[in-house]
Structure formats: C-alpha cells, structure tokens
Amino acid sequence: MSYKDKAHFYATALGSLSEVQNQLLVARDVGYLVKTAFNPIADQTIVASKLLNGLIKTSKTFIHNS
C-alpha cells in the first residue's frame, strides 16, 4: 500500500469518525446518552481524530518527499 493510498484511507476514516461524532451529539441531545456516558466517548473520538490527522500529515509528507 502506497503512502497516497494510506492518506486516502485515513481521510476516509476521519470522515467516518466525524459521522460518529455527529451521531453521538444527536444521541446525547435526544436523551439516549446521559452526559456521564457521552463525555468519555466524545473524548475518545477527539483522541482518534488527532491520531488520524497526524497519520494523514505524515503520509502526505512522505508523498511530497518521494
């Protein structure tokens, strides 16, 4: 798998993560998740987002340097 493929895969994963974050907000707002359940999950999605953005940035650096 090339770095370009990886960057594309990570970008797709980031888009899916954004969808999950939006659905979490909806679940909280309609009362399916209480705040004490929502917060740890939301925090984990933020960590995952930062990791994915780092992977995307690193992959793009390798693309430009090759």
PDBQT receptor file of N, H, CA, C and O in Angstrom, charges set to zero:
ATOM      1  N   MET A   1       0.856  -1.172   0.000  1.00  0.00    +0.000 N 
ATOM      2  CA  MET A   1       0.000   0.000   0.000  1.00  0.00    +0.000 C 
ATOM      3  C   MET A   1       0.906   1.240   0.000  1.00  0.00    +0.000 C 
ATOM      4  O   MET A   1       1.831   1.343   0.805  1.00  0.00    +0.000 OA
ATOM      5  N   SER A   2       0.631   2.155  -0.894  1.00  0.00    +0.000 N 
ATOM      6  H   SER A   2      -0.120   2.071  -1.549  1.00  0.00    +0.000 HD
ATOM      7  CA  SER A   2       1.439   3.374  -1.008  1.00  0.00    +0.000 C 
ATOM      8  C   SER A   2       1.008   4.398   0.041  1.00  0.00    +0.000 C 
ATOM      9  O   SER A   2      -0.049   4.269   0.658  1.00  0.00    +0.000 OA
ATOM     10  N   TYR A   3       1.852   5.424   0.232  1.00  0.00    +0.000 N 
ATOM     11  H   TYR A   3       2.711   5.529  -0.269  1.00  0.00    +0.000 HD
ATOM     12  CA  TYR A   3       1.508   6.485   1.170  1.00  0.00    +0.000 C 
ATOM     13  C   TYR A   3       0.273   7.251   0.699  1.00  0.00    +0.000 C 
ATOM     14  O   TYR A   3      -0.512   7.736   1.513  1.00  0.00    +0.000 OA
ATOM     15  N   LYS A   4       0.108   7.355  -0.610  1.00  0.00    +0.000 N 
ATOM     16  H   LYS A   4       0.746   6.961  -1.271  1.00  0.00    +0.000 HD
ATOM     17  CA  LYS A   4      -1.077   8.024  -1.148  1.00  0.00    +0.000 C 
ATOM     18  C   LYS A   4      -2.341   7.237  -0.779  1.00  0.00    +0.000 C 
ATOM     19  O   LYS A   4      -3.358   7.814  -0.397  1.00  0.00    +0.000 OA
ATOM     20  N   ASP A   5      -2.252   5.919  -0.901  1.00  0.00    +0.000 N 
ATOM     21  H   ASP A   5      -1.425   5.450  -1.211  1.00  0.00    +0.000 HD
ATOM     22  CA  ASP A   5      -3.386   5.070  -0.514  1.00  0.00    +0.000 C 
ATOM     23  C   ASP A   5      -3.680   5.198   0.978  1.00  0.00    +0.000 C 
ATOM     24  O   ASP A   5      -4.837   5.274   1.393  1.00  0.00    +0.000 OA
ATOM     25  N   LYS A   6      -2.625   5.218   1.768  1.00  0.00    +0.000 N 
ATOM     26  H   LYS A   6      -1.686   5.156   1.431  1.00  0.00    +0.000 HD
ATOM     27  CA  LYS A   6      -2.809   5.349   3.210  1.00  0.00    +0.000 C 
ATOM     28  C   LYS A   6      -3.457   6.679   3.566  1.00  0.00    +0.000 C 
ATOM     29  O   LYS A   6      -4.371   6.725   4.390  1.00  0.00    +0.000 OA
ATOM     30  N   ALA A   7      -2.990   7.761   2.948  1.00  0.00    +0.000 N 
ATOM     31  H   ALA A   7      -2.248   7.724   2.278  1.00  0.00    +0.000 HD
ATOM     32  CA  ALA A   7      -3.568   9.079   3.221  1.00  0.00    +0.000 C 
ATOM     33  C   ALA A   7      -5.053   9.090   2.877  1.00  0.00    +0.000 C 
ATOM     34  O   ALA A   7      -5.867   9.659   3.604  1.00  0.00    +0.000 OA
ATOM     35  N   HIS A   8      -5.396   8.456   1.762  1.00  0.00    +0.000 N 
ATOM     36  H   HIS A   8      -4.735   7.993   1.171  1.00  0.00    +0.000 HD
ATOM     37  CA  HIS A   8      -6.804   8.381   1.353  1.00  0.00    +0.000 C 
ATOM     38  C   HIS A   8      -7.611   7.566   2.369  1.00  0.00    +0.000 C 
ATOM     39  O   HIS A   8      -8.710   7.964   2.756  1.00  0.00    +0.000 OA
ATOM     40  N   PHE A   9      -7.064   6.434   2.795  1.00  0.00    +0.000 N 
ATOM     41  H   PHE A   9      -6.172   6.111   2.481  1.00  0.00    +0.000 HD
ATOM     42  CA  PHE A   9      -7.736   5.596   3.787  1.00  0.00    +0.000 C 
ATOM     43  C   PHE A   9      -7.946   6.354   5.091  1.00  0.00    +0.000 C 
ATOM     44  O   PHE A   9      -9.028   6.299   5.677  1.00  0.00    +0.000 OA
ATOM     45  N   TYR A  10      -6.907   7.065   5.550  1.00  0.00    +0.000 N 
ATOM     46  H   TYR A  10      -6.028   7.109   5.074  1.00  0.00    +0.000 HD
ATOM     47  CA  TYR A  10      -7.017   7.822   6.799  1.00  0.00    +0.000 C 
ATOM     48  C   TYR A  10      -8.043   8.946   6.672  1.00  0.00    +0.000 C 
ATOM     49  O   TYR A  10      -8.779   9.223   7.619  1.00  0.00    +0.000 OA
ATOM     50  N   ALA A  11      -8.095   9.591   5.513  1.00  0.00    +0.000 N 
ATOM     51  H   ALA A  11      -7.497   9.365   4.744  1.00  0.00    +0.000 HD
ATOM     52  CA  ALA A  11      -9.071  10.667   5.298  1.00  0.00    +0.000 C 
ATOM     53  C   ALA A  11     -10.495  10.108   5.327  1.00  0.00    +0.000 C 
ATOM     54  O   ALA A  11     -11.408  10.739   5.862  1.00  0.00    +0.000 OA
ATOM     55  N   THR A  12     -10.672   8.933   4.754  1.00  0.00    +0.000 N 
ATOM     56  H   THR A  12      -9.931   8.421   4.320  1.00  0.00    +0.000 HD
ATOM     57  CA  THR A  12     -11.982   8.286   4.782  1.00  0.00    +0.000 C 
ATOM     58  C   THR A  12     -12.367   7.937   6.223  1.00  0.00    +0.000 C 
ATOM     59  O   THR A  12     -13.510   8.129   6.637  1.00  0.00    +0.000 OA
ATOM     60  N   ALA A  13     -11.396   7.424   6.975  1.00  0.00    +0.000 N 
ATOM     61  H   ALA A  13     -10.467   7.268   6.639  1.00  0.00    +0.000 HD
ATOM     62  CA  ALA A  13     -11.638   7.098   8.380  1.00  0.00    +0.000 C 
ATOM     63  C   ALA A  13     -11.998   8.347   9.176  1.00  0.00    +0.000 C 
ATOM     64  O   ALA A  13     -12.860   8.302  10.053  1.00  0.00    +0.000 OA
ATOM     65  N   LEU A  14     -11.340   9.457   8.871  1.00  0.00    +0.000 N 
ATOM     66  H   LEU A  14     -10.639   9.494   8.158  1.00  0.00    +0.000 HD
ATOM     67  CA  LEU A  14     -11.634  10.716   9.558  1.00  0.00    +0.000 C 
ATOM     68  C   LEU A  14     -13.054  11.180   9.254  1.00  0.00    +0.000 C 
ATOM     69  O   LEU A  14     -13.743  11.690  10.137  1.00  0.00    +0.000 OA
ATOM     70  N   GLY A  15     -13.491  11.008   8.025  1.00  0.00    +0.000 N 
ATOM     71  H   GLY A  15     -12.931  10.593   7.307  1.00  0.00    +0.000 HD
ATOM     72  CA  GLY A  15     -14.871  11.343   7.665  1.00  0.00    +0.000 C 
ATOM     73  C   GLY A  15     -15.870  10.478   8.412  1.00  0.00    +0.000 C 
ATOM     74  O   GLY A  15     -16.903  10.966   8.871  1.00  0.00    +0.000 OA
ATOM     75  N   SER A  16     -15.563   9.195   8.533  1.00  0.00    +0.000 N 
ATOM     76  H   SER A  16     -14.724   8.798   8.161  1.00  0.00    +0.000 HD
ATOM     77  CA  SER A  16     -16.441   8.288   9.280  1.00  0.00    +0.000 C 
ATOM     78  C   SER A  16     -16.468   8.661  10.752  1.00  0.00    +0.000 C 
ATOM     79  O   SER A  16     -17.516   8.606  11.396  1.00  0.00    +0.000 OA
ATOM     80  N   LEU A  17     -15.323   9.037  11.276  1.00  0.00    +0.000 N 
ATOM     81  H   LEU A  17     -14.472   9.082  10.753  1.00  0.00    +0.000 HD
ATOM     82  CA  LEU A  17     -15.262   9.463  12.678  1.00  0.00    +0.000 C 
ATOM     83  C   LEU A  17     -16.114  10.710  12.910  1.00  0.00    +0.000 C 
ATOM     84  O   LEU A  17     -16.767  10.835  13.945  1.00  0.00    +0.000 OA
ATOM     85  N   SER A  18     -16.105  11.625  11.951  1.00  0.00    +0.000 N 
ATOM     86  H   SER A  18     -15.574  11.524  11.110  1.00  0.00    +0.000 HD
ATOM     87  CA  SER A  18     -16.948  12.824  12.065  1.00  0.00    +0.000 C 
ATOM     88  C   SER A  18     -18.424  12.450  12.113  1.00  0.00    +0.000 C 
ATOM     89  O   SER A  18     -19.202  13.056  12.851  1.00  0.00    +0.000 OA
ATOM     90  N   GLU A  19     -18.804  11.452  11.323  1.00  0.00    +0.000 N 
ATOM     91  H   GLU A  19     -18.172  10.961  10.724  1.00  0.00    +0.000 HD
ATOM     92  CA  GLU A  19     -20.184  10.984  11.353  1.00  0.00    +0.000 C 
ATOM     93  C   GLU A  19     -20.531  10.406  12.730  1.00  0.00    +0.000 C 
ATOM     94  O   GLU A  19     -21.613  10.655  13.260  1.00  0.00    +0.000 OA
ATOM     95  N   VAL A  20     -19.612   9.642  13.293  1.00  0.00    +0.000 N 
ATOM     96  H   VAL A  20     -18.733   9.440  12.862  1.00  0.00    +0.000 HD
ATOM     97  CA  VAL A  20     -19.832   9.075  14.626  1.00  0.00    +0.000 C 
ATOM     98  C   VAL A  20     -19.984  10.199  15.647  1.00  0.00    +0.000 C 
ATOM     99  O   VAL A  20     -20.869  10.148  16.501  1.00  0.00    +0.000 OA
ATOM    100  N   GLN A  21     -19.128  11.208  15.562  1.00  0.00    +0.000 N 
ATOM    101  H   GLN A  21     -18.409  11.249  14.868  1.00  0.00    +0.000 HD
ATOM    102  CA  GLN A  21     -19.217  12.330  16.493  1.00  0.00    +0.000 C 
ATOM    103  C   GLN A  21     -20.570  13.030  16.383  1.00  0.00    +0.000 C 
ATOM    104  O   GLN A  21     -21.173  13.387  17.395  1.00  0.00    +0.000 OA
ATOM    105  N   ASN A  22     -21.042  13.223  15.164  1.00  0.00    +0.000 N 
ATOM    106  H   ASN A  22     -20.552  12.933  14.341  1.00  0.00    +0.000 HD
ATOM    107  CA  ASN A  22     -22.351  13.855  14.971  1.00  0.00    +0.000 C 
ATOM    108  C   ASN A  22     -23.477  13.011  15.551  1.00  0.00    +0.000 C 
ATOM    109  O   ASN A  22     -24.398  13.538  16.175  1.00  0.00    +0.000 OA
ATOM    110  N   GLN A  23     -23.400  11.692  15.342  1.00  0.00    +0.000 N 
ATOM    111  H   GLN A  23     -22.652  11.264  14.835  1.00  0.00    +0.000 HD
ATOM    112  CA  GLN A  23     -24.440  10.809  15.877  1.00  0.00    +0.000 C 
ATOM    113  C   GLN A  23     -24.395  10.762  17.402  1.00  0.00    +0.000 C 
ATOM    114  O   GLN A  23     -25.432  10.629  18.050  1.00  0.00    +0.000 OA
ATOM    115  N   LEU A  24     -23.203  10.871  17.972  1.00  0.00    +0.000 N 
ATOM    116  H   LEU A  24     -22.360  10.979  17.446  1.00  0.00    +0.000 HD
ATOM    117  CA  LEU A  24     -23.095  10.946  19.433  1.00  0.00    +0.000 C 
ATOM    118  C   LEU A  24     -23.789  12.192  19.971  1.00  0.00    +0.000 C 
ATOM    119  O   LEU A  24     -24.485  12.141  20.985  1.00  0.00    +0.000 OA
ATOM    120  N   LEU A  25     -23.586  13.317  19.272  1.00  0.00    +0.000 N 
ATOM    121  H   LEU A  25     -23.020  13.357  18.449  1.00  0.00    +0.000 HD
ATOM    122  CA  LEU A  25     -24.243  14.556  19.691  1.00  0.00    +0.000 C 
ATOM    123  C   LEU A  25     -25.762  14.424  19.620  1.00  0.00    +0.000 C 
ATOM    124  O   LEU A  25     -26.475  14.873  20.517  1.00  0.00    +0.000 OA
ATOM    125  N   VAL A  26     -26.243  13.809  18.555  1.00  0.00    +0.000 N 
ATOM    126  H   VAL A  26     -25.663  13.444  17.826  1.00  0.00    +0.000 HD
ATOM    127  CA  VAL A  26     -27.691  13.604  18.416  1.00  0.00    +0.000 C 
ATOM    128  C   VAL A  26     -28.202  12.697  19.530  1.00  0.00    +0.000 C 
ATOM    129  O   VAL A  26     -29.232  12.975  20.142  1.00  0.00    +0.000 OA
ATOM    130  N   ALA A  27     -27.469  11.603  19.791  1.00  0.00    +0.000 N 
ATOM    131  H   ALA A  27     -26.632  11.377  19.293  1.00  0.00    +0.000 HD
ATOM    132  CA  ALA A  27     -27.880  10.666  20.842  1.00  0.00    +0.000 C 
ATOM    133  C   ALA A  27     -27.933  11.358  22.201  1.00  0.00    +0.000 C 
ATOM    134  O   ALA A  27     -28.832  11.100  23.001  1.00  0.00    +0.000 OA
ATOM    135  N   ARG A  28     -26.972  12.233  22.455  1.00  0.00    +0.000 N 
ATOM    136  H   ARG A  28     -26.241  12.442  21.805  1.00  0.00    +0.000 HD
ATOM    137  CA  ARG A  28     -26.981  12.989  23.717  1.00  0.00    +0.000 C 
ATOM    138  C   ARG A  28     -28.158  13.957  23.753  1.00  0.00    +0.000 C 
ATOM    139  O   ARG A  28     -28.866  14.055  24.755  1.00  0.00    +0.000 OA
ATOM    140  N   ASP A  29     -28.357  14.671  22.647  1.00  0.00    +0.000 N 
ATOM    141  H   ASP A  29     -27.781  14.592  21.833  1.00  0.00    +0.000 HD
ATOM    142  CA  ASP A  29     -29.395  15.701  22.620  1.00  0.00    +0.000 C 
ATOM    143  C   ASP A  29     -30.810  15.133  22.756  1.00  0.00    +0.000 C 
ATOM    144  O   ASP A  29     -31.687  15.781  23.326  1.00  0.00    +0.000 OA
ATOM    145  N   VAL A  30     -31.033  13.927  22.234  1.00  0.00    +0.000 N 
ATOM    146  H   VAL A  30     -30.320  13.400  21.771  1.00  0.00    +0.000 HD
ATOM    147  CA  VAL A  30     -32.376  13.344  22.340  1.00  0.00    +0.000 C 
ATOM    148  C   VAL A  30     -32.532  12.481  23.596  1.00  0.00    +0.000 C 
ATOM    149  O   VAL A  30     -33.595  11.909  23.835  1.00  0.00    +0.000 OA
ATOM    150  N   GLY A  31     -31.475  12.394  24.386  1.00  0.00    +0.000 N 
ATOM    151  H   GLY A  31     -30.611  12.859  24.192  1.00  0.00    +0.000 HD
ATOM    152  CA  GLY A  31     -31.571  11.704  25.662  1.00  0.00    +0.000 C 
ATOM    153  C   GLY A  31     -31.201  10.237  25.659  1.00  0.00    +0.000 C 
ATOM    154  O   GLY A  31     -31.412   9.560  26.666  1.00  0.00    +0.000 OA
ATOM    155  N   TYR A  32     -30.657   9.716  24.568  1.00  0.00    +0.000 N 
ATOM    156  H   TYR A  32     -30.486  10.266  23.751  1.00  0.00    +0.000 HD
ATOM    157  CA  TYR A  32     -30.222   8.323  24.546  1.00  0.00    +0.000 C 
ATOM    158  C   TYR A  32     -28.941   8.117  25.359  1.00  0.00    +0.000 C 
ATOM    159  O   TYR A  32     -28.714   7.036  25.903  1.00  0.00    +0.000 OA
ATOM    160  N   LEU A  33     -28.117   9.145  25.436  1.00  0.00    +0.000 N 
ATOM    161  H   LEU A  33     -28.301  10.023  24.994  1.00  0.00    +0.000 HD
ATOM    162  CA  LEU A  33     -26.885   9.092  26.222  1.00  0.00    +0.000 C 
ATOM    163  C   LEU A  33     -26.923  10.182  27.283  1.00  0.00    +0.000 C 
ATOM    164  O   LEU A  33     -27.196  11.344  26.981  1.00  0.00    +0.000 OA
ATOM    165  N   VAL A  34     -26.651   9.806  28.514  1.00  0.00    +0.000 N 
ATOM    166  H   VAL A  34     -26.429   8.863  28.759  1.00  0.00    +0.000 HD
ATOM    167  CA  VAL A  34     -26.514  10.820  29.554  1.00  0.00    +0.000 C 
ATOM    168  C   VAL A  34     -25.115  11.412  29.452  1.00  0.00    +0.000 C 
ATOM    169  O   VAL A  34     -24.219  10.813  28.858  1.00  0.00    +0.000 OA
ATOM    170  N   LYS A  35     -24.937  12.586  30.030  1.00  0.00    +0.000 N 
ATOM    171  H   LYS A  35     -25.665  13.073  30.513  1.00  0.00    +0.000 HD
ATOM    172  CA  LYS A  35     -23.669  13.303  29.912  1.00  0.00    +0.000 C 
ATOM    173  C   LYS A  35     -22.494  12.476  30.432  1.00  0.00    +0.000 C 
ATOM    174  O   LYS A  35     -21.402  12.529  29.867  1.00  0.00    +0.000 OA
ATOM    175  N   THR A  36     -22.711  11.717  31.497  1.00  0.00    +0.000 N 
ATOM    176  H   THR A  36     -23.598  11.674  31.956  1.00  0.00    +0.000 HD
ATOM    177  CA  THR A  36     -21.616  10.916  32.057  1.00  0.00    +0.000 C 
ATOM    178  C   THR A  36     -21.189   9.785  31.126  1.00  0.00    +0.000 C 
ATOM    179  O   THR A  36     -20.044   9.339  31.188  1.00  0.00    +0.000 OA
ATOM    180  N   ALA A  37     -22.080   9.319  30.275  1.00  0.00    +0.000 N 
ATOM    181  H   ALA A  37     -23.011   9.681  30.225  1.00  0.00    +0.000 HD
ATOM    182  CA  ALA A  37     -21.722   8.304  29.277  1.00  0.00    +0.000 C 
ATOM    183  C   ALA A  37     -21.158   8.962  28.023  1.00  0.00    +0.000 C 
ATOM    184  O   ALA A  37     -20.268   8.413  27.374  1.00  0.00    +0.000 OA
ATOM    185  N   PHE A  38     -21.674  10.125  27.691  1.00  0.00    +0.000 N 
ATOM    186  H   PHE A  38     -22.397  10.571  28.219  1.00  0.00    +0.000 HD
ATOM    187  CA  PHE A  38     -21.261  10.826  26.472  1.00  0.00    +0.000 C 
ATOM    188  C   PHE A  38     -19.824  11.319  26.544  1.00  0.00    +0.000 C 
ATOM    189  O   PHE A  38     -19.059  11.139  25.597  1.00  0.00    +0.000 OA
ATOM    190  N   ASN A  39     -19.452  11.938  27.656  1.00  0.00    +0.000 N 
ATOM    191  H   ASN A  39     -20.074  12.084  28.426  1.00  0.00    +0.000 HD
ATOM    192  CA  ASN A  39     -18.146  12.596  27.756  1.00  0.00    +0.000 C 
ATOM    193  C   ASN A  39     -16.958  11.682  27.486  1.00  0.00    +0.000 C 
ATOM    194  O   ASN A  39     -16.087  12.068  26.705  1.00  0.00    +0.000 OA
ATOM    195  N   PRO A  40     -16.865  10.482  28.086  1.00  0.00    +0.000 N 
ATOM    196  CA  PRO A  40     -15.697   9.642  27.796  1.00  0.00    +0.000 C 
ATOM    197  C   PRO A  40     -15.635   9.195  26.333  1.00  0.00    +0.000 C 
ATOM    198  O   PRO A  40     -14.554   9.093  25.752  1.00  0.00    +0.000 OA
ATOM    199  N   ILE A  41     -16.788   8.935  25.754  1.00  0.00    +0.000 N 
ATOM    200  H   ILE A  41     -17.666   9.018  26.226  1.00  0.00    +0.000 HD
ATOM    201  CA  ILE A  41     -16.810   8.524  24.348  1.00  0.00    +0.000 C 
ATOM    202  C   ILE A  41     -16.388   9.688  23.454  1.00  0.00    +0.000 C 
ATOM    203  O   ILE A  41     -15.594   9.513  22.529  1.00  0.00    +0.000 OA
ATOM    204  N   ALA A  42     -16.921  10.868  23.733  1.00  0.00    +0.000 N 
ATOM    205  H   ALA A  42     -17.566  11.009  24.484  1.00  0.00    +0.000 HD
ATOM    206  CA  ALA A  42     -16.554  12.052  22.956  1.00  0.00    +0.000 C 
ATOM    207  C   ALA A  42     -15.062  12.339  23.082  1.00  0.00    +0.000 C 
ATOM    208  O   ALA A  42     -14.417  12.710  22.102  1.00  0.00    +0.000 OA
ATOM    209  N   ASP A  43     -14.516  12.170  24.272  1.00  0.00    +0.000 N 
ATOM    210  H   ASP A  43     -15.040  11.868  25.068  1.00  0.00    +0.000 HD
ATOM    211  CA  ASP A  43     -13.080  12.378  24.472  1.00  0.00    +0.000 C 
ATOM    212  C   ASP A  43     -12.260  11.392  23.638  1.00  0.00    +0.000 C 
ATOM    213  O   ASP A  43     -11.229  11.760  23.076  1.00  0.00    +0.000 OA
ATOM    214  N   GLN A  44     -12.713  10.150  23.559  1.00  0.00    +0.000 N 
ATOM    215  H   GLN A  44     -13.551   9.851  24.016  1.00  0.00    +0.000 HD
ATOM    216  CA  GLN A  44     -12.009   9.152  22.761  1.00  0.00    +0.000 C 
ATOM    217  C   GLN A  44     -12.044   9.495  21.272  1.00  0.00    +0.000 C 
ATOM    218  O   GLN A  44     -11.075   9.253  20.553  1.00  0.00    +0.000 OA
ATOM    219  N   THR A  45     -13.162  10.058  20.812  1.00  0.00    +0.000 N 
ATOM    220  H   THR A  45     -13.950  10.254  21.397  1.00  0.00    +0.000 HD
ATOM    221  CA  THR A  45     -13.234  10.428  19.395  1.00  0.00    +0.000 C 
ATOM    222  C   THR A  45     -12.285  11.584  19.085  1.00  0.00    +0.000 C 
ATOM    223  O   THR A  45     -11.754  11.675  17.978  1.00  0.00    +0.000 OA
ATOM    224  N   ILE A  46     -12.073  12.460  20.056  1.00  0.00    +0.000 N 
ATOM    225  H   ILE A  46     -12.504  12.386  20.956  1.00  0.00    +0.000 HD
ATOM    226  CA  ILE A  46     -11.128  13.570  19.864  1.00  0.00    +0.000 C 
ATOM    227  C   ILE A  46      -9.706  13.032  19.750  1.00  0.00    +0.000 C 
ATOM    228  O   ILE A  46      -8.936  13.480  18.900  1.00  0.00    +0.000 OA
ATOM    229  N   VAL A  47      -9.358  12.073  20.604  1.00  0.00    +0.000 N 
ATOM    230  H   VAL A  47      -9.983  11.709  21.294  1.00  0.00    +0.000 HD
ATOM    231  CA  VAL A  47      -8.034  11.457  20.541  1.00  0.00    +0.000 C 
ATOM    232  C   VAL A  47      -7.849  10.755  19.186  1.00  0.00    +0.000 C 
ATOM    233  O   VAL A  47      -6.806  10.891  18.546  1.00  0.00    +0.000 OA
ATOM    234  N   ALA A  48      -8.869  10.009  18.761  1.00  0.00    +0.000 N 
ATOM    235  H   ALA A  48      -9.717   9.899  19.281  1.00  0.00    +0.000 HD
ATOM    236  CA  ALA A  48      -8.788   9.311  17.472  1.00  0.00    +0.000 C 
ATOM    237  C   ALA A  48      -8.638  10.303  16.324  1.00  0.00    +0.000 C 
ATOM    238  O   ALA A  48      -7.894  10.050  15.376  1.00  0.00    +0.000 OA
ATOM    239  N   SER A  49      -9.337  11.421  16.405  1.00  0.00    +0.000 N 
ATOM    240  H   SER A  49      -9.941  11.626  17.175  1.00  0.00    +0.000 HD
ATOM    241  CA  SER A  49      -9.245  12.448  15.371  1.00  0.00    +0.000 C 
ATOM    242  C   SER A  49      -7.828  13.016  15.291  1.00  0.00    +0.000 C 
ATOM    243  O   SER A  49      -7.290  13.202  14.200  1.00  0.00    +0.000 OA
ATOM    244  N   LYS A  50      -7.235  13.287  16.436  1.00  0.00    +0.000 N 
ATOM    245  H   LYS A  50      -7.673  13.136  17.322  1.00  0.00    +0.000 HD
ATOM    246  CA  LYS A  50      -5.865  13.811  16.451  1.00  0.00    +0.000 C 
ATOM    247  C   LYS A  50      -4.886  12.792  15.870  1.00  0.00    +0.000 C 
ATOM    248  O   LYS A  50      -3.979  13.155  15.121  1.00  0.00    +0.000 OA
ATOM    249  N   LEU A  51      -5.068  11.533  16.212  1.00  0.00    +0.000 N 
ATOM    250  H   LEU A  51      -5.805  11.238  16.821  1.00  0.00    +0.000 HD
ATOM    251  CA  LEU A  51      -4.199  10.483  15.675  1.00  0.00    +0.000 C 
ATOM    252  C   LEU A  51      -4.338  10.383  14.158  1.00  0.00    +0.000 C 
ATOM    253  O   LEU A  51      -3.340  10.298  13.442  1.00  0.00    +0.000 OA
ATOM    254  N   LEU A  52      -5.567  10.392  13.676  1.00  0.00    +0.000 N 
ATOM    255  H   LEU A  52      -6.378  10.460  14.258  1.00  0.00    +0.000 HD
ATOM    256  CA  LEU A  52      -5.793  10.307  12.235  1.00  0.00    +0.000 C 
ATOM    257  C   LEU A  52      -5.208  11.513  11.505  1.00  0.00    +0.000 C 
ATOM    258  O   LEU A  52      -4.603  11.363  10.444  1.00  0.00    +0.000 OA
ATOM    259  N   ASN A  53      -5.385  12.700  12.066  1.00  0.00    +0.000 N 
ATOM    260  H   ASN A  53      -5.877  12.822  12.928  1.00  0.00    +0.000 HD
ATOM    261  CA  ASN A  53      -4.811  13.890  11.429  1.00  0.00    +0.000 C 
ATOM    262  C   ASN A  53      -3.287  13.799  11.377  1.00  0.00    +0.000 C 
ATOM    263  O   ASN A  53      -2.674  14.221  10.396  1.00  0.00    +0.000 OA
ATOM    264  N   GLY A  54      -2.678  13.255  12.420  1.00  0.00    +0.000 N 
ATOM    265  H   GLY A  54      -3.175  12.913  13.217  1.00  0.00    +0.000 HD
ATOM    266  CA  GLY A  54      -1.232  13.061  12.409  1.00  0.00    +0.000 C 
ATOM    267  C   GLY A  54      -0.800  12.061  11.354  1.00  0.00    +0.000 C 
ATOM    268  O   GLY A  54       0.200  12.273  10.668  1.00  0.00    +0.000 OA
ATOM    269  N   LEU A  55      -1.538  10.980  11.220  1.00  0.00    +0.000 N 
ATOM    270  H   LEU A  55      -2.350  10.808  11.777  1.00  0.00    +0.000 HD
ATOM    271  CA  LEU A  55      -1.231   9.982  10.197  1.00  0.00    +0.000 C 
ATOM    272  C   LEU A  55      -1.376  10.562   8.791  1.00  0.00    +0.000 C 
ATOM    273  O   LEU A  55      -0.563  10.284   7.909  1.00  0.00    +0.000 OA
ATOM    274  N   ILE A  56      -2.410  11.363   8.591  1.00  0.00    +0.000 N 
ATOM    275  H   ILE A  56      -3.070  11.589   9.307  1.00  0.00    +0.000 HD
ATOM    276  CA  ILE A  56      -2.616  12.000   7.289  1.00  0.00    +0.000 C 
ATOM    277  C   ILE A  56      -1.451  12.934   6.980  1.00  0.00    +0.000 C 
ATOM    278  O   ILE A  56      -0.901  12.906   5.879  1.00  0.00    +0.000 OA
ATOM    279  N   LYS A  57      -1.082  13.751   7.944  1.00  0.00    +0.000 N 
ATOM    280  H   LYS A  57      -1.529  13.774   8.838  1.00  0.00    +0.000 HD
ATOM    281  CA  LYS A  57       0.013  14.702   7.748  1.00  0.00    +0.000 C 
ATOM    282  C   LYS A  57       1.322  13.977   7.438  1.00  0.00    +0.000 C 
ATOM    283  O   LYS A  57       2.058  14.371   6.534  1.00  0.00    +0.000 OA
ATOM    284  N   THR A  58       1.605  12.921   8.189  1.00  0.00    +0.000 N 
ATOM    285  H   THR A  58       1.007  12.600   8.924  1.00  0.00    +0.000 HD
ATOM    286  CA  THR A  58       2.832  12.157   7.957  1.00  0.00    +0.000 C 
ATOM    287  C   THR A  58       2.824  11.500   6.581  1.00  0.00    +0.000 C 
ATOM    288  O   THR A  58       3.836  11.516   5.881  1.00  0.00    +0.000 OA
ATOM    289  N   SER A  59       1.701  10.928   6.194  1.00  0.00    +0.000 N 
ATOM    290  H   SER A  59       0.879  10.915   6.763  1.00  0.00    +0.000 HD
ATOM    291  CA  SER A  59       1.601  10.284   4.883  1.00  0.00    +0.000 C 
ATOM    292  C   SER A  59       1.801  11.290   3.759  1.00  0.00    +0.000 C 
ATOM    293  O   SER A  59       2.483  11.010   2.773  1.00  0.00    +0.000 OA
ATOM    294  N   LYS A  60       1.198  12.466   3.920  1.00  0.00    +0.000 N 
ATOM    295  H   LYS A  60       0.645  12.693   4.721  1.00  0.00    +0.000 HD
ATOM    296  CA  LYS A  60       1.362  13.498   2.887  1.00  0.00    +0.000 C 
ATOM    297  C   LYS A  60       2.806  13.994   2.804  1.00  0.00    +0.000 C 
ATOM    298  O   LYS A  60       3.287  14.342   1.725  1.00  0.00    +0.000 OA
ATOM    299  N   THR A  61       3.495  14.024   3.950  1.00  0.00    +0.000 N 
ATOM    300  H   THR A  61       3.104  13.742   4.826  1.00  0.00    +0.000 HD
ATOM    301  CA  THR A  61       4.909  14.411   3.955  1.00  0.00    +0.000 C 
ATOM    302  C   THR A  61       5.722  13.402   3.159  1.00  0.00    +0.000 C 
ATOM    303  O   THR A  61       6.591  13.787   2.377  1.00  0.00    +0.000 OA
ATOM    304  N   PHE A  62       5.450  12.115   3.348  1.00  0.00    +0.000 N 
ATOM    305  H   PHE A  62       4.744  11.802   3.984  1.00  0.00    +0.000 HD
ATOM    306  CA  PHE A  62       6.158  11.083   2.607  1.00  0.00    +0.000 C 
ATOM    307  C   PHE A  62       5.831  11.159   1.115  1.00  0.00    +0.000 C 
ATOM    308  O   PHE A  62       6.698  10.907   0.278  1.00  0.00    +0.000 OA
ATOM    309  N   ILE A  63       4.588  11.504   0.779  1.00  0.00    +0.000 N 
ATOM    310  H   ILE A  63       3.883  11.708   1.458  1.00  0.00    +0.000 HD
ATOM    311  CA  ILE A  63       4.199  11.638  -0.630  1.00  0.00    +0.000 C 
ATOM    312  C   ILE A  63       5.004  12.750  -1.291  1.00  0.00    +0.000 C 
ATOM    313  O   ILE A  63       5.524  12.575  -2.392  1.00  0.00    +0.000 OA
ATOM    314  N   HIS A  64       5.106  13.896  -0.616  1.00  0.00    +0.000 N 
ATOM    315  H   HIS A  64       4.683  14.038   0.279  1.00  0.00    +0.000 HD
ATOM    316  CA  HIS A  64       5.800  15.060  -1.193  1.00  0.00    +0.000 C 
ATOM    317  C   HIS A  64       7.298  14.866  -1.260  1.00  0.00    +0.000 C 
ATOM    318  O   HIS A  64       7.967  15.455  -2.108  1.00  0.00    +0.000 OA
ATOM    319  N   ASN A  65       7.840  14.028  -0.353  1.00  0.00    +0.000 N 
ATOM    320  H   ASN A  65       7.296  13.549   0.337  1.00  0.00    +0.000 HD
ATOM    321  CA  ASN A  65       9.286  13.815  -0.329  1.00  0.00    +0.000 C 
ATOM    322  C   ASN A  65       9.743  12.678  -1.231  1.00  0.00    +0.000 C 
ATOM    323  O   ASN A  65      10.943  12.456  -1.387  1.00  0.00    +0.000 OA
ATOM    324  N   SER A  66       8.801  11.959  -1.826  1.00  0.00    +0.000 N 
ATOM    325  H   SER A  66       7.826  12.140  -1.699  1.00  0.00    +0.000 HD
ATOM    326  CA  SER A  66       9.210  10.836  -2.681  1.00  0.00    +0.000 C 
ATOM    327  C   SER A  66       9.111  11.167  -4.148  1.00  0.00    +0.000 C 
ATOM    328  O   SER A  66       9.420  10.326  -4.993  1.00  0.00    +0.000 OA
TER     329      SER A  66
